[in-house]
Each structure stands twice: as C-alpha cells, then as structure tokens.
Amino acid sequence: MITTRNAKTAMVLALAAFAWLVAFNNVTDYGSNFAFVQHVLSMDTTFRGNAAMYRAISNPAWWHAGYGAIILGEALSGALLALGAVSMWRARRAAGSVFNSAKKWAIVGATAGFLVWFFGFMVVGGEWFLMWQSKVWNGQEAALRFYAAILGVLVFLNQPDGDLG
C-alpha cells in the first residue's frame, strides 16, 4: 500500500532530520555538550570511592576525540537515513522487491543511530563510565528516548512491502 510506504519514508526522513539536528547543535554549540562528555569521561560526578575510577579519562584530547566520534556518528546516521529516505521515495511506486531493497540505507542509518545512542550512551557512557551514578551528567533517559524511537521505526521499516494493487 502506498500509504504505508509513504509513512515509512516520512519516519525515516524525520529520524534523519533529528540526527542531523543533534549533530548540528553539537557543532554550533560545541561547549555545552562537550562539558557533558568531559564530566562523563572523567567520572568526576560518580559515587565517591567507587572501584571503577581507574576507567576515568582525564586527558582533554581524549574528551575532544570522544565528542568528535559522537558527532561523527550522529552526522553519519543522519546522512545514511536521508539517503535511505530518498531511495525509498524514488522507489515508492515500484514493485515490492524494489522498495524493500531501497530500504537498505535507511536500515544502515538506523543501525548507526542505534549504535550512537544505545552503545555509545548506554553501554559506554552509562555502564563503562558509570554515567548512571551522576545526578547532573546522566544522559541515559534522553538516549533511551532516541534509540527507542529509532527501534520503533526500524521495526516498522523492516516489515516487508508487497506489490502495489
């Protein structure tokens, strides 16, 4: 059904806009979220005396590298999702197999976004650097909203599309 194809395309485009806007904000207001990365990596607001403090990174070069990797991941996710939305839009009236193939870049882009917000923020930030212990610099709730939206679209996107009637 063309309505479903258009809905999938619109949702992928919305995810692309979101990822690009997050990357844009991080570049144009570098300092605000750099402070977040600095505090998470330095673990300076985690529970006092925790046994995992050996993981803390106190070198500003590594803070900038980590932040750069996050921004790159967000921008890459946005670019791949946008490419996917364009591919899907172009194939919206094609045979089901063609439209299903056109989803490839959207799936790759959503996976990249999932890796940024789940792996990057929940696994690395949340668990390795114990971000969950910080009352001030805990981005897990925001990351959950982001990767949950991505997963919802990814599930819908992966439903096979048949030929149009």
C-alpha positions as CSV (number, residue, x, y, z in Angstrom):
1,M,0.0,0.0,0.0
2,I,1.4,3.4,-1.0
3,T,0.3,5.0,2.3
4,T,2.5,2.6,4.3
5,R,5.4,3.2,2.0
6,N,5.0,7.0,2.4
7,A,4.7,6.6,6.2
8,K,7.9,4.6,6.3
9,T,9.7,7.2,4.2
10,A,8.4,10.1,6.3
11,M,9.5,8.4,9.5
12,V,13.0,7.7,8.1
13,L,13.2,11.3,7.0
14,A,12.2,12.5,10.4
15,L,14.9,10.4,12.0
16,A,17.4,11.8,9.5
17,A,16.4,15.4,10.5
18,F,16.7,14.5,14.1
19,A,20.2,13.0,13.8
20,W,21.4,15.9,11.6
21,L,19.9,18.5,14.0
22,V,21.6,16.9,17.0
23,A,25.0,16.8,15.2
24,F,24.4,20.5,14.0
25,N,23.7,21.6,17.6
26,N,26.8,19.8,18.9
27,V,28.9,21.6,16.3
28,T,27.4,25.0,16.7
29,D,27.2,24.9,20.5
30,Y,30.2,22.7,21.0
31,G,30.9,23.8,24.5
32,S,27.6,22.9,26.1
33,N,27.7,19.2,25.3
34,F,31.4,19.0,25.4
35,A,31.1,19.7,29.1
36,F,28.8,16.6,29.3
37,V,31.4,14.4,27.6
38,Q,34.2,15.8,29.8
39,H,32.3,15.0,33.0
40,V,31.2,11.6,31.9
41,L,34.6,10.5,30.8
42,S,36.4,12.0,33.8
43,M,33.8,10.3,36.1
44,D,34.0,13.3,38.4
45,T,30.4,13.2,39.5
46,T,30.1,9.4,40.1
47,F,29.8,7.9,43.6
48,R,32.9,8.8,45.7
49,G,35.3,6.0,46.1
50,N,33.8,3.6,43.5
51,A,36.2,0.9,42.5
52,A,35.9,1.7,38.8
53,M,37.6,5.0,38.9
54,Y,40.6,3.5,37.0
55,R,38.4,3.9,33.9
56,A,38.3,7.7,34.2
57,I,39.9,9.7,31.4
58,S,41.4,13.0,32.4
59,N,43.1,13.9,29.2
60,P,41.2,16.7,27.3
61,A,42.5,15.4,24.0
62,W,40.6,12.2,24.6
63,W,37.5,14.2,25.6
64,H,37.6,16.0,22.3
65,A,38.2,12.7,20.4
66,G,35.2,11.1,22.1
67,Y,33.0,14.1,21.4
68,G,34.2,14.1,17.8
69,A,33.3,10.4,17.5
70,I,29.8,11.1,18.8
71,I,29.2,14.0,16.4
72,L,30.6,12.0,13.5
73,G,28.2,9.1,14.4
74,E,25.2,11.4,14.6
75,A,26.0,13.1,11.3
76,L,26.7,9.7,9.6
77,S,23.4,8.4,10.9
78,G,21.6,11.4,9.6
79,A,23.3,11.2,6.2
80,L,22.5,7.5,5.8
81,L,18.9,7.9,6.9
82,A,18.5,10.8,4.5
83,L,19.9,8.7,1.7
84,G,17.6,5.9,2.7
85,A,14.6,8.3,2.7
86,V,15.5,9.5,-0.8
87,S,15.9,5.9,-2.1
88,M,12.6,4.9,-0.6
89,W,10.8,7.9,-2.1
90,R,12.2,7.2,-5.5
91,A,11.0,3.5,-5.2
92,R,7.7,4.2,-3.6
93,R,5.7,3.2,-6.7
94,A,8.0,0.3,-7.7
95,A,7.5,-3.4,-7.2
96,G,7.6,-4.6,-3.6
97,S,11.1,-6.2,-4.0
98,V,12.5,-2.9,-5.4
99,F,11.0,-0.9,-2.5
100,N,12.3,-3.4,0.0
101,S,15.8,-3.1,-1.5
102,A,15.5,0.7,-1.3
103,K,15.2,0.5,2.5
104,K,18.9,-0.7,2.8
105,W,20.4,2.7,3.6
106,A,17.6,3.6,6.0
107,I,18.3,0.3,7.9
108,V,22.0,1.1,7.9
109,G,21.4,4.6,9.1
110,A,19.0,3.5,11.8
111,T,21.6,0.9,12.9
112,A,24.2,3.6,13.1
113,G,21.9,5.8,15.2
114,F,21.2,2.9,17.5
115,L,24.9,2.3,17.9
116,V,25.4,6.0,18.8
117,W,22.6,6.3,21.3
118,F,22.5,2.8,22.8
119,F,26.0,1.5,22.5
120,G,27.6,5.0,23.0
121,F,25.4,6.4,25.7
122,M,24.0,3.3,27.5
123,V,26.9,0.8,27.2
124,V,30.0,3.0,27.1
125,G,28.8,6.1,28.9
126,G,26.2,4.5,31.2
127,E,27.9,1.4,32.2
128,W,31.7,1.7,31.5
129,F,31.9,5.3,32.7
130,L,29.1,4.8,35.3
131,M,27.1,7.8,34.0
132,W,24.1,6.4,35.8
133,Q,25.7,7.4,39.1
134,S,25.7,11.1,38.2
135,K,22.7,13.2,39.2
136,V,23.9,16.0,36.9
137,W,25.6,14.4,33.9
138,N,23.3,11.4,33.2
139,G,22.2,11.3,29.6
140,Q,20.6,7.8,29.8
141,E,17.0,9.0,29.8
142,A,17.5,11.1,26.7
143,A,19.4,8.4,25.0
144,L,16.6,5.9,25.7
145,R,14.1,8.3,24.0
146,F,16.3,8.5,21.0
147,Y,17.1,4.8,20.5
148,A,13.6,3.7,21.3
149,A,12.3,6.0,18.5
150,I,14.9,4.6,16.2
151,L,14.0,1.0,17.1
152,G,10.3,1.7,16.6
153,V,10.9,3.0,13.1
154,L,13.3,0.1,12.4
155,V,10.7,-2.5,13.3
156,F,8.1,-0.8,11.1
157,L,10.6,-0.3,8.3
158,N,11.5,-4.0,8.3
159,Q,8.0,-5.1,7.7
160,P,8.1,-6.4,4.1
161,D,6.2,-4.4,1.5
162,G,4.4,-6.2,-1.3
163,D,3.5,-5.1,-4.7
164,L,1.0,-2.2,-5.0
165,G,-2.5,-3.2,-6.0
